[in-house]
Amino acid sequence: MTIVQKAERYFKGFKVSMTTQVGCATTHDYPSEETHKRTKEYHDRELAKVEAFIVPAFQHFVSGQHPFKRFLKYLDSERNVQPNPDFGFLTQEDIGDQQWTDPIYLQNLEIHLYIKPSLSWPLKTKLCYDFLLSQTTRKGSDIFKPYVDETSKNFFDSDFSSTVTGYFSNFQWRLEYILGHIMNHHEALAAAASSKHVDMPDYGYDWNNRERIKFFRARAIQRLLNGEPYGKELVEEAKALGNNDFELFFLIIMASEVQAPELKGILSLFNPELAIHYQELV
């Protein structure tokens, strides 16, 4: 079992946390006081960047000056909670009925948006995707600047086809790197979007299916970033891919207001028992 050390900071409309592994109970690798001290110093340094780094990103998102604004009304963006100075964290009384999204991972930080009570998990999930996708529209922003390393390239090359389900964290921690690579290398997205998959029977079904999904998603994201509708051909391709409707879900969870008119038709292609869970998104 891993041993972690966590730190949080609170801002108007969101909180930011960092979680770092400092040991492992299974192997009896318990952290020393020095380890705790160094980790706290690291957290303090990184979290000090939030004011200049995350606050403008949040302000851009809630401004609605982008096409990923359909669900902003569900944010509790004026909420400003403060930790009790005697404890350094939020007590239950401080929290009250406050709710927040799953963590949005960005440059080692975990961003939690404050939301209104009783929000369904598909809406919580969608707000997380919309936050990240909205950052692709910020002119002059350097928020994706660090994603130029081999890690980002490898996520784009190898994990673009990872399973997308209804829970944000299952795919989003990859999306951080995938979008980062795309924003630094538009030619990579264009090349993937223009490619046509050719089956390689000797490589097996799994490899071929991952390649089909990669090329399909590249075209979908290219249309998102270009502000274009998905189009009938892409929707039909999503349905043909099968994969338990994951690619249809990909189109819904990534969609901006530009693709919104297509979403009811996409939802109608789902397994009816599954479609009911996503109806709030269309």
C-alpha positions in Angstrom: 0.0 0.0 0.0 1.4 3.3 -1.0 1.9 6.1 1.5 1.1 9.6 0.1 1.4 13.2 1.3 -1.2 15.7 0.2 -1.5 19.5 0.2 -4.4 21.7 -0.9 -5.1 25.3 -1.7 -8.5 27.0 -2.0 -9.5 29.6 -4.5 -12.7 31.3 -5.7 -14.6 28.6 -7.6 -12.1 25.8 -7.3 -9.4 24.1 -5.2 -6.1 22.6 -6.2 -4.3 19.7 -4.6 -1.1 17.8 -5.0 -0.6 14.2 -4.0 2.9 12.7 -3.8 3.9 9.2 -2.9 6.4 9.3 0.0 6.7 5.6 0.9 5.1 2.1 0.7 3.7 0.3 3.7 3.8 -3.1 1.9 7.6 -2.9 1.7 7.9 -1.2 5.0 9.4 1.9 3.3 8.1 4.5 5.7 8.9 8.2 5.1 11.3 10.0 7.3 10.8 13.5 8.7 13.2 14.7 6.1 11.1 13.2 3.3 8.0 14.8 4.7 9.8 18.2 4.9 11.2 18.0 1.3 7.8 16.9 0.0 6.1 19.9 1.8 8.7 22.2 0.3 8.0 20.8 -3.2 4.2 21.1 -2.8 4.6 24.7 -1.5 6.7 25.6 -4.6 4.4 24.1 -7.1 1.2 25.4 -5.5 2.6 28.9 -5.4 2.3 28.9 -9.2 -1.5 28.4 -9.1 -2.3 32.1 -8.9 -0.5 32.8 -12.1 -1.2 29.5 -13.8 -4.5 28.0 -12.9 -6.5 31.1 -11.9 -6.4 32.6 -15.5 -7.3 29.2 -16.9 -10.3 29.0 -14.6 -11.3 32.6 -15.5 -11.1 31.7 -19.1 -13.3 28.7 -18.7 -16.1 30.5 -16.7 -16.0 33.5 -19.0 -17.7 31.4 -21.7 -15.5 32.9 -24.4 -15.1 29.5 -26.0 -17.4 26.8 -27.5 -17.2 24.5 -24.4 -19.7 26.4 -22.3 -22.9 24.5 -22.4 -22.8 23.3 -18.8 -21.2 26.3 -17.1 -24.5 26.9 -15.3 -23.7 23.9 -13.1 -20.6 25.4 -11.6 -20.5 27.1 -8.2 -17.9 29.5 -9.6 -18.5 32.3 -7.0 -18.0 30.0 -4.0 -14.9 30.9 -2.0 -14.2 28.5 0.9 -11.3 29.1 3.3 -9.6 26.6 5.6 -9.9 27.1 9.3 -6.7 28.8 10.4 -6.5 26.7 13.5 -6.4 23.5 11.4 -5.1 24.5 8.0 -7.8 22.5 6.2 -11.5 22.5 5.7 -13.6 21.2 8.5 -16.9 19.6 7.9 -18.6 22.8 8.9 -16.5 24.7 6.4 -17.4 22.3 3.6 -21.1 22.1 4.3 -22.9 20.9 1.2 -20.0 21.9 -1.1 -19.3 19.5 -3.9 -16.6 19.4 -6.6 -15.6 17.5 -9.7 -13.1 14.7 -9.9 -9.6 16.0 -10.2 -8.5 17.6 -13.5 -4.9 16.7 -13.9 -2.6 19.4 -15.3 1.1 19.7 -14.8 1.3 17.7 -11.6 -1.7 19.6 -10.1 -5.2 18.2 -9.4 -7.9 20.9 -10.0 -11.4 20.4 -8.5 -14.1 22.7 -9.7 -16.8 23.6 -7.2 -20.2 22.6 -8.5 -23.8 22.9 -7.5 -25.3 20.2 -5.3 -26.8 16.9 -6.6 -25.1 17.0 -10.0 -25.1 13.7 -11.9 -21.7 12.0 -12.6 -22.0 12.4 -16.4 -22.3 16.2 -15.9 -19.4 16.2 -13.4 -17.4 14.3 -16.0 -18.3 16.6 -18.8 -17.3 19.8 -16.9 -13.8 18.3 -16.5 -13.4 17.6 -20.2 -14.8 21.1 -21.0 -12.3 22.7 -18.7 -9.4 21.1 -20.4 -10.7 21.5 -24.0 -11.5 25.2 -23.4 -7.8 25.8 -22.7 -7.1 25.0 -26.4 -8.9 28.2 -27.4 -6.8 30.6 -25.2 -4.8 32.8 -27.5 -1.2 33.3 -26.3 -1.6 30.8 -23.5 1.4 28.7 -22.6 -0.5 26.2 -20.5 0.4 23.4 -22.8 4.0 24.5 -23.4 5.6 21.9 -21.2 4.1 19.0 -23.1 6.9 18.6 -25.6 8.7 15.6 -24.1 8.7 12.0 -25.1 6.0 11.2 -22.5 3.5 13.4 -24.3 4.4 11.9 -27.7 4.1 8.4 -26.4 0.7 9.1 -25.0 -0.4 10.5 -28.3 1.1 7.6 -30.2 0.1 4.7 -27.9 -2.7 5.8 -25.6 -5.0 7.8 -27.9 -7.1 4.7 -28.2 -7.5 4.0 -24.5 -10.9 3.1 -23.2 -13.2 6.1 -22.4 -15.9 5.4 -19.9 -18.2 7.5 -17.9 -15.7 8.3 -15.2 -13.4 11.2 -15.9 -10.2 9.8 -14.4 -10.1 6.7 -16.6 -9.1 8.7 -19.7 -8.5 12.2 -18.7 -5.0 11.7 -17.2 -4.0 10.7 -20.7 -5.9 13.5 -22.3 -3.7 16.1 -20.5 -0.7 14.7 -22.5 -2.6 14.1 -25.7 -3.9 17.6 -26.0 -0.6 18.9 -24.9 1.2 17.1 -27.7 -1.4 18.2 -30.2 -1.2 21.9 -29.3 2.6 21.7 -29.7 2.5 19.5 -32.8 -0.6 20.3 -35.0 1.1 18.4 -37.8 0.9 15.2 -35.8 -2.9 15.5 -35.4 -3.2 16.4 -39.1 -1.2 13.4 -40.1 -3.2 11.0 -37.9 -6.5 12.5 -39.1 -5.6 12.1 -42.7 -4.4 8.5 -42.4 -6.6 5.6 -43.4 -6.2 2.4 -41.4 -5.1 -0.7 -43.4 -5.7 -4.0 -41.5 -2.6 -6.0 -40.7 -3.9 -9.5 -40.1 -0.6 -10.7 -38.6 -0.8 -8.0 -35.9 -4.0 -9.3 -34.4 -7.4 -7.8 -33.7 -6.4 -5.7 -30.7 -3.6 -3.8 -32.6 -5.8 -3.2 -35.6 -8.7 -2.0 -33.5 -6.5 0.4 -31.5 -5.2 1.9 -34.8 -8.8 2.3 -36.1 -9.8 4.1 -32.9 -6.7 6.4 -33.0 -7.4 7.6 -36.6 -11.1 8.0 -35.8 -10.4 10.1 -32.6 -7.8 12.2 -34.4 -10.5 13.2 -37.0 -13.0 13.9 -34.2 -10.6 16.1 -32.3 -9.5 17.9 -35.4 -13.1 18.9 -36.1 -13.5 20.0 -32.4 -10.5 22.3 -32.6 -11.5 23.6 -36.0 -15.0 24.4 -34.8 -16.7 22.0 -37.3 -19.6 19.5 -36.9 -18.7 15.9 -36.6 -20.6 15.0 -39.7 -22.7 11.9 -40.6 -19.7 9.9 -41.8 -17.8 10.2 -38.6 -20.9 9.3 -36.5 -21.5 6.2 -38.6 -17.8 5.2 -38.2 -18.2 5.5 -34.4 -21.1 3.2 -34.4 -19.4 0.7 -36.7 -16.4 0.6 -34.4 -18.6 -1.0 -31.7 -16.5 -1.2 -28.5 -19.5 -1.1 -26.3 -20.5 2.3 -27.6 -17.3 3.9 -26.3 -16.6 5.8 -29.5 -20.2 7.2 -29.5 -19.5 8.3 -25.9 -16.2 9.8 -27.0 -18.1 12.1 -29.4 -20.6 13.1 -26.7 -18.1 13.8 -23.9 -15.8 15.8 -26.2 -18.5 17.8 -27.9 -18.7 21.6 -27.9 -21.7 23.7 -28.7 -20.8 23.4 -32.4 -21.5 19.6 -32.3 -24.4 19.9 -29.9 -27.1 19.7 -32.6 -25.8 16.2 -33.5 -25.8 14.7 -30.1 -29.4 13.5 -29.9 -28.9 11.5 -33.0 -25.7 10.1 -31.6 -27.4 9.1 -28.3 -30.2 7.3 -30.3 -27.5 4.9 -31.5 -26.6 3.8 -28.0 -27.8 0.7 -26.3 -31.1 2.1 -24.9 -30.3 0.9 -21.3 -27.0 2.9 -21.5 -28.4 5.9 -23.3 -30.6 6.9 -20.3 -27.4 7.6 -18.3 -26.1 10.2 -20.8 -29.3 12.0 -21.8 -28.4 15.1 -19.7 -25.4 15.6 -22.0 -27.4 16.1 -25.1 
